[in-house]
Amino acid sequence: MRCETFRNRYDRLGPGGERRPGAVMGSGMMLHLARCPDCSSSVARVEAAIAAWRAEGSGAPRAEELLVDRVMAAVRLQRPPRREVLTRDWLISGLVLAGSLILIPEGRDFPWFRELFGARLILPIALVLGIGLSAFGALFAGSHVDEMEGFARRFARQH
């Protein structure tokens, strides 16, 4: 389970999982909570703030202000969300780019361009597509260094 999914589901629950009738923290959420230090510390801070709020009296206006202050302090401590691009998306993009390297020269309009511009057209198109493919490869490698490092370690252990 991803942290974002956990947090969305946890927000729908109340303290101890009792906000909605029949809504409890499922086994998937419990497993994620046990394995993820970020989510477990976030849940601990929220539960501590709620416990402090209840200890001071839930109806008191001062208790509500303290709860808001504590929650906002916890929010400021959270790391900003990082959008993860799936490897599948990278592979699809790479296949489209590689396919364009093959299909552009084979397209039905390419002979017309070749006739109009002559051999001067081939070099610029090859350069643009080659630079695009190289940039894609560099971005892919740069964004997946951690995964590739783990793969290289496993590969080195096997051989």
ZADO-1210 file (C-alpha; in nm, 4 decimals, padded with zeros to 6 digits):
<atoms>
<atom x="00.0000" y="00.0000" z="00.0000" code="MET" pos="1"/>
<atom x="00.1303" y="00.3452" z="-00.0833" code="ARG" pos="2"/>
<atom x="00.1566" y="00.6125" z="00.1864" code="CYS" pos="3"/>
<atom x="-00.0905" y="00.8374" z="00.0053" code="GLU" pos="4"/>
<atom x="-00.3502" y="00.5593" z="-00.0025" code="THR" pos="5"/>
<atom x="-00.2922" y="00.4862" z="00.3662" code="PHE" pos="6"/>
<atom x="-00.3304" y="00.8514" z="00.4644" code="ARG" pos="7"/>
<atom x="-00.6505" y="00.8896" z="00.2632" code="ASN" pos="8"/>
<atom x="-00.8013" y="00.5822" z="00.4276" code="ARG" pos="9"/>
<atom x="-00.6765" y="00.6815" z="00.7721" code="TYR" pos="10"/>
<atom x="-00.8298" y="01.0284" z="00.7382" code="ASP" pos="11"/>
<atom x="-01.1694" y="00.8639" z="00.6894" code="ARG" pos="12"/>
<atom x="-01.1289" y="00.6826" z="01.0207" code="LEU" pos="13"/>
<atom x="-01.1504" y="00.8382" z="01.3627" code="GLY" pos="14"/>
<atom x="-00.9190" y="00.7800" z="01.6562" code="PRO" pos="15"/>
<atom x="-00.8949" y="00.4051" z="01.6942" code="GLY" pos="16"/>
<atom x="-01.0822" y="00.3571" z="01.3665" code="GLY" pos="17"/>
<atom x="-01.4291" y="00.4413" z="01.4986" code="GLU" pos="18"/>
<atom x="-01.5486" y="00.7481" z="01.3065" code="ARG" pos="19"/>
<atom x="-01.7894" y="00.5655" z="01.0764" code="ARG" pos="20"/>
<atom x="-01.9960" y="00.2642" z="01.1765" code="PRO" pos="21"/>
<atom x="-01.8246" y="-00.0472" z="01.0471" code="GLY" pos="22"/>
<atom x="-01.5111" y="00.1446" z="00.9416" code="ALA" pos="23"/>
<atom x="-01.2057" y="-00.0056" z="01.1051" code="VAL" pos="24"/>
<atom x="-00.8395" y="-00.0132" z="01.0144" code="MET" pos="25"/>
<atom x="-00.8018" y="-00.3151" z="00.7877" code="GLY" pos="26"/>
<atom x="-00.5159" y="-00.5622" z="00.7866" code="SER" pos="27"/>
<atom x="-00.3552" y="-00.3911" z="00.4864" code="GLY" pos="28"/>
<atom x="-00.3514" y="-00.0616" z="00.6729" code="MET" pos="29"/>
<atom x="-00.2153" y="-00.2262" z="00.9882" code="MET" pos="30"/>
<atom x="00.0614" y="-00.3937" z="00.7858" code="LEU" pos="31"/>
<atom x="00.1534" y="-00.0638" z="00.6179" code="HIS" pos="32"/>
<atom x="00.1512" y="00.1125" z="00.9543" code="LEU" pos="33"/>
<atom x="00.3869" y="-00.1500" z="01.0970" code="ALA" pos="34"/>
<atom x="00.6278" y="-00.1250" z="00.8031" code="ARG" pos="35"/>
<atom x="00.6270" y="00.2495" z="00.7271" code="CYS" pos="36"/>
<atom x="00.8034" y="00.4741" z="00.9792" code="PRO" pos="37"/>
<atom x="00.6703" y="00.7945" z="00.8182" code="ASP" pos="38"/>
<atom x="00.3074" y="00.6886" z="00.8458" code="CYS" pos="39"/>
<atom x="00.3472" y="00.5416" z="01.1941" code="SER" pos="40"/>
<atom x="00.5039" y="00.8640" z="01.3252" code="SER" pos="41"/>
<atom x="00.2297" y="01.0672" z="01.1573" code="SER" pos="42"/>
<atom x="-00.0412" y="00.8508" z="01.3153" code="VAL" pos="43"/>
<atom x="00.1311" y="00.8758" z="01.6535" code="ALA" pos="44"/>
<atom x="00.1386" y="01.2562" z="01.6335" code="ARG" pos="45"/>
<atom x="-00.2292" y="01.2729" z="01.5360" code="VAL" pos="46"/>
<atom x="-00.3314" y="01.0338" z="01.8137" code="GLU" pos="47"/>
<atom x="-00.1220" y="01.2297" z="02.0675" code="ALA" pos="48"/>
<atom x="-00.2856" y="01.5558" z="01.9611" code="ALA" pos="49"/>
<atom x="-00.6323" y="01.4036" z="01.9902" code="ILE" pos="50"/>
<atom x="-00.5491" y="01.2556" z="02.3322" code="ALA" pos="51"/>
<atom x="-00.4214" y="01.5939" z="02.4528" code="ALA" pos="52"/>
<atom x="-00.7335" y="01.7616" z="02.3206" code="TRP" pos="53"/>
<atom x="-00.9558" y="01.5134" z="02.5016" code="ARG" pos="54"/>
<atom x="-00.7530" y="01.5522" z="02.8231" code="ALA" pos="55"/>
<atom x="-00.8037" y="01.9292" z="02.8237" code="GLU" pos="56"/>
<atom x="-01.1772" y="01.8989" z="02.7637" code="GLY" pos="57"/>
<atom x="-01.3166" y="01.8654" z="02.4162" code="SER" pos="58"/>
<atom x="-01.5745" y="02.1402" z="02.4573" code="GLY" pos="59"/>
<atom x="-01.3357" y="02.4124" z="02.5670" code="ALA" pos="60"/>
<atom x="-01.2503" y="02.6715" z="02.2999" code="PRO" pos="61"/>
<atom x="-00.8867" y="02.6749" z="02.4175" code="ARG" pos="62"/>
<atom x="-00.8581" y="02.2999" z="02.3581" code="ALA" pos="63"/>
<atom x="-00.9698" y="02.3455" z="01.9982" code="GLU" pos="64"/>
<atom x="-00.7071" y="02.6153" z="01.9441" code="GLU" pos="65"/>
<atom x="-00.4398" y="02.3883" z="02.0886" code="LEU" pos="66"/>
<atom x="-00.5499" y="02.1037" z="01.8644" code="LEU" pos="67"/>
<atom x="-00.5363" y="02.3264" z="01.5566" code="VAL" pos="68"/>
<atom x="-00.1887" y="02.4491" z="01.6568" code="ASP" pos="69"/>
<atom x="-00.0620" y="02.0944" z="01.7104" code="ARG" pos="70"/>
<atom x="-00.2094" y="01.9641" z="01.3869" code="VAL" pos="71"/>
<atom x="-00.0695" y="02.2563" z="01.1867" code="MET" pos="72"/>
<atom x="00.2721" y="02.2013" z="01.3471" code="ALA" pos="73"/>
<atom x="00.2553" y="01.8358" z="01.2438" code="ALA" pos="74"/>
<atom x="00.1532" y="01.9350" z="00.8909" code="VAL" pos="75"/>
<atom x="00.4520" y="02.1672" z="00.8615" code="ARG" pos="76"/>
<atom x="00.6812" y="01.8804" z="00.9653" code="LEU" pos="77"/>
<atom x="00.5506" y="01.6528" z="00.6908" code="GLN" pos="78"/>
<atom x="00.7627" y="01.6161" z="00.3813" code="ARG" pos="79"/>
<atom x="00.5926" y="01.7507" z="00.0707" code="PRO" pos="80"/>
<atom x="00.4363" y="01.4757" z="-00.1400" code="PRO" pos="81"/>
<atom x="00.6528" y="01.3462" z="-00.4198" code="ARG" pos="82"/>
<atom x="00.4852" y="01.2291" z="-00.7339" code="ARG" pos="83"/>
<atom x="00.6214" y="00.8958" z="-00.8358" code="GLU" pos="84"/>
<atom x="00.6369" y="00.8105" z="-01.2033" code="VAL" pos="85"/>
<atom x="00.5797" y="00.4417" z="-01.2510" code="LEU" pos="86"/>
<atom x="00.8331" y="00.2343" z="-01.4394" code="THR" pos="87"/>
<atom x="00.5487" y="00.1266" z="-01.6663" code="ARG" pos="88"/>
<atom x="00.4969" y="00.4883" z="-01.7741" code="ASP" pos="89"/>
<atom x="00.8673" y="00.5257" z="-01.8452" code="TRP" pos="90"/>
<atom x="00.8708" y="00.2088" z="-02.0530" code="LEU" pos="91"/>
<atom x="00.5667" y="00.3135" z="-02.2546" code="ILE" pos="92"/>
<atom x="00.7254" y="00.6519" z="-02.3245" code="SER" pos="93"/>
<atom x="01.0498" y="00.4836" z="-02.4277" code="GLY" pos="94"/>
<atom x="00.8683" y="00.2471" z="-02.6604" code="LEU" pos="95"/>
<atom x="00.6843" y="00.5378" z="-02.8228" code="VAL" pos="96"/>
<atom x="01.0112" y="00.7256" z="-02.8706" code="LEU" pos="97"/>
<atom x="01.1913" y="00.4199" z="-03.0063" code="ALA" pos="98"/>
<atom x="00.8946" y="00.3453" z="-03.2313" code="GLY" pos="99"/>
<atom x="00.9148" y="00.6962" z="-03.3721" code="SER" pos="100"/>
<atom x="01.2790" y="00.6326" z="-03.4633" code="LEU" pos="101"/>
<atom x="01.1603" y="00.3451" z="-03.6789" code="ILE" pos="102"/>
<atom x="00.8267" y="00.4725" z="-03.8050" code="LEU" pos="103"/>
<atom x="00.9075" y="00.8312" z="-03.9049" code="ILE" pos="104"/>
<atom x="01.1389" y="00.7315" z="-04.1917" code="PRO" pos="105"/>
<atom x="00.8858" y="00.4662" z="-04.2947" code="GLU" pos="106"/>
<atom x="00.5868" y="00.7025" z="-04.2910" code="GLY" pos="107"/>
<atom x="00.3962" y="00.7838" z="-04.6078" code="ARG" pos="108"/>
<atom x="00.4907" y="01.1557" z="-04.6013" code="ASP" pos="109"/>
<atom x="00.8618" y="01.1021" z="-04.5455" code="PHE" pos="110"/>
<atom x="00.9447" y="01.0318" z="-04.9140" code="PRO" pos="111"/>
<atom x="00.7745" y="01.3612" z="-05.0017" code="TRP" pos="112"/>
<atom x="00.9939" y="01.5468" z="-04.7490" code="PHE" pos="113"/>
<atom x="01.3018" y="01.3641" z="-04.8762" code="ARG" pos="114"/>
<atom x="01.2152" y="01.4651" z="-05.2314" code="GLU" pos="115"/>
<atom x="01.1553" y="01.8267" z="-05.1261" code="LEU" pos="116"/>
<atom x="01.4629" y="01.8666" z="-04.9018" code="PHE" pos="117"/>
<atom x="01.6897" y="01.5922" z="-05.0338" code="GLY" pos="118"/>
<atom x="01.9493" y="01.4202" z="-04.8193" code="ALA" pos="119"/>
<atom x="01.9773" y="01.7286" z="-04.5968" code="ARG" pos="120"/>
<atom x="01.6637" y="01.6146" z="-04.4122" code="LEU" pos="121"/>
<atom x="01.7991" y="01.2856" z="-04.2836" code="ILE" pos="122"/>
<atom x="02.0743" y="01.4258" z="-04.0619" code="LEU" pos="123"/>
<atom x="01.8577" y="01.6788" z="-03.8693" code="PRO" pos="124"/>
<atom x="01.5835" y="01.4209" z="-03.8095" code="ILE" pos="125"/>
<atom x="01.8367" y="01.1612" z="-03.6953" code="ALA" pos="126"/>
<atom x="01.9980" y="01.4163" z="-03.4628" code="LEU" pos="127"/>
<atom x="01.6695" y="01.5282" z="-03.3094" code="VAL" pos="128"/>
<atom x="01.5478" y="01.1745" z="-03.2525" code="LEU" pos="129"/>
<atom x="01.8888" y="01.0634" z="-03.1235" code="GLY" pos="130"/>
<atom x="01.9090" y="01.3541" z="-02.8798" code="ILE" pos="131"/>
<atom x="01.5519" y="01.2822" z="-02.7666" code="GLY" pos="132"/>
<atom x="01.6316" y="00.9164" z="-02.7078" code="LEU" pos="133"/>
<atom x="01.9545" y="01.0054" z="-02.5231" code="SER" pos="134"/>
<atom x="01.7725" y="01.2581" z="-02.3031" code="ALA" pos="135"/>
<atom x="01.5049" y="01.0002" z="-02.2274" code="PHE" pos="136"/>
<atom x="01.7692" y="00.7439" z="-02.1316" code="GLY" pos="137"/>
<atom x="01.9477" y="00.9931" z="-01.9053" code="ALA" pos="138"/>
<atom x="01.6234" y="01.0964" z="-01.7324" code="LEU" pos="139"/>
<atom x="01.5187" y="00.7332" z="-01.6897" code="PHE" pos="140"/>
<atom x="01.8547" y="00.6341" z="-01.5435" code="ALA" pos="141"/>
<atom x="01.8644" y="00.9398" z="-01.3165" code="GLY" pos="142"/>
<atom x="01.5184" y="00.8813" z="-01.1766" code="SER" pos="143"/>
<atom x="01.5701" y="00.5088" z="-01.1196" code="HIS" pos="144"/>
<atom x="01.9204" y="00.5084" z="-00.9670" code="VAL" pos="145"/>
<atom x="01.7994" y="00.3495" z="-00.6427" code="ASP" pos="146"/>
<atom x="01.6180" y="00.0688" z="-00.8243" code="GLU" pos="147"/>
<atom x="01.9128" y="00.0045" z="-01.0543" code="MET" pos="148"/>
<atom x="02.1538" y="-00.0002" z="-00.7596" code="GLU" pos="149"/>
<atom x="01.9456" y="-00.2649" z="-00.5859" code="GLY" pos="150"/>
<atom x="01.9219" y="-00.4638" z="-00.9094" code="PHE" pos="151"/>
<atom x="02.3004" y="-00.4412" z="-00.9586" code="ALA" pos="152"/>
<atom x="02.3626" y="-00.5660" z="-00.6036" code="ARG" pos="153"/>
<atom x="02.1286" y="-00.8625" z="-00.6491" code="ARG" pos="154"/>
<atom x="02.2872" y="-00.9384" z="-00.9860" code="PHE" pos="155"/>
<atom x="02.6393" y="-00.9223" z="-00.8383" code="ALA" pos="156"/>
<atom x="02.5422" y="-01.1622" z="-00.5558" code="ARG" pos="157"/>
<atom x="02.4033" y="-01.4140" z="-00.8022" code="GLN" pos="158"/>
<atom x="02.7139" y="-01.4146" z="-01.0199" code="HIS" pos="159"/>
</atoms>
